[in-house]
Amino acid sequence: MTQEPSSFDTQPPAKERDISPAMIIAAIILILAVVFIFQNTDTSDVSFLWLDLAAPTWVWFFILFLVGVAVGWFGHMLRLRRQAKKAGRA
């Protein structure tokens, strides 16, 4: 009597279980980010207009990163809007 393998016994095809280069790069970036955070835990003071704020250095870098992402996204949206207007006129 032969026993049919259950779905738990079978392995997915080799192509589905391979680690992609993008996953390796993402893991490296994650490791570097964690190292960066642990190396920049000292508190830094930032004065902006009337605000005097104190937070760990990595928080300030993260805030600057988010501001840069937002500026890039808005710039991209403006460019797409201009291209759509030009395409509408032509």
C-alpha positions as CSV (number, residue, x, y, z in Angstrom):
1,M,0.0,0.0,0.0
2,T,1.4,3.4,-1.0
3,Q,0.8,6.5,0.9
4,E,0.2,9.7,-1.1
5,P,2.2,12.7,0.1
6,S,0.2,15.4,1.8
7,S,0.6,19.0,1.0
8,F,2.8,19.4,4.1
9,D,5.3,16.9,2.8
10,T,5.9,18.4,-0.6
11,Q,8.4,21.2,-1.1
12,P,7.6,24.1,-3.4
13,P,9.4,24.1,-6.7
14,A,13.0,25.4,-6.5
15,K,12.1,28.7,-8.3
16,E,9.6,29.6,-5.5
17,R,12.0,29.1,-2.6
18,D,15.0,30.8,-4.0
19,I,16.1,34.0,-2.3
20,S,16.0,36.8,-4.8
21,P,18.8,39.4,-5.0
22,A,16.3,42.1,-4.0
23,M,15.6,40.2,-0.7
24,I,19.4,40.0,-0.1
25,I,19.8,43.7,-0.7
26,A,16.8,44.5,1.5
27,A,18.3,42.3,4.3
28,I,21.6,44.1,4.1
29,I,20.0,47.5,4.2
30,L,17.9,46.5,7.2
31,I,21.0,45.3,9.0
32,L,22.8,48.5,8.2
33,A,19.8,50.5,9.5
34,V,19.8,48.7,12.8
35,V,23.5,49.2,13.2
36,F,23.0,52.9,12.4
37,I,20.3,53.2,15.0
38,F,22.3,51.6,17.7
39,Q,25.3,53.8,17.0
40,N,23.3,57.0,17.1
41,T,21.4,56.8,20.3
42,D,22.9,59.9,21.8
43,T,20.4,62.8,22.3
44,S,20.8,65.7,20.0
45,D,19.3,69.2,20.4
46,V,17.7,70.9,17.5
47,S,16.5,74.5,17.5
48,F,14.1,75.6,14.8
49,L,12.4,79.0,14.9
50,W,11.0,79.1,18.5
51,L,11.2,75.3,19.1
52,D,14.0,73.7,21.1
53,L,13.7,69.9,20.7
54,A,15.8,67.0,22.0
55,A,15.7,63.5,20.6
56,P,18.1,60.7,19.6
57,T,20.2,61.4,16.6
58,W,18.7,58.6,14.6
59,V,15.2,60.1,15.0
60,W,16.4,63.4,13.4
61,F,17.9,61.5,10.5
62,F,14.7,59.6,10.1
63,I,12.7,62.8,10.1
64,L,15.0,64.3,7.4
65,F,14.6,61.1,5.4
66,L,10.8,61.4,5.5
67,V,11.0,65.0,4.5
68,G,13.2,64.1,1.6
69,V,10.8,61.3,0.5
70,A,7.8,63.8,0.7
71,V,9.6,66.4,-1.3
72,G,10.6,63.9,-4.0
73,W,7.0,62.6,-4.2
74,F,5.5,66.0,-4.5
75,G,8.1,66.9,-7.2
76,H,7.2,63.8,-9.1
77,M,3.4,64.5,-8.8
78,L,4.0,68.1,-10.1
79,R,6.0,66.7,-13.1
80,L,3.2,64.2,-13.9
81,R,0.6,67.0,-13.7
82,R,2.6,69.2,-16.0
83,Q,3.0,66.3,-18.5
84,A,-0.7,65.6,-18.4
85,K,-1.5,69.3,-19.1
86,K,0.9,69.3,-22.0
87,A,-0.6,66.1,-23.4
88,G,-4.1,67.7,-23.1
89,R,-3.1,70.8,-25.1
90,A,-1.4,68.9,-27.9
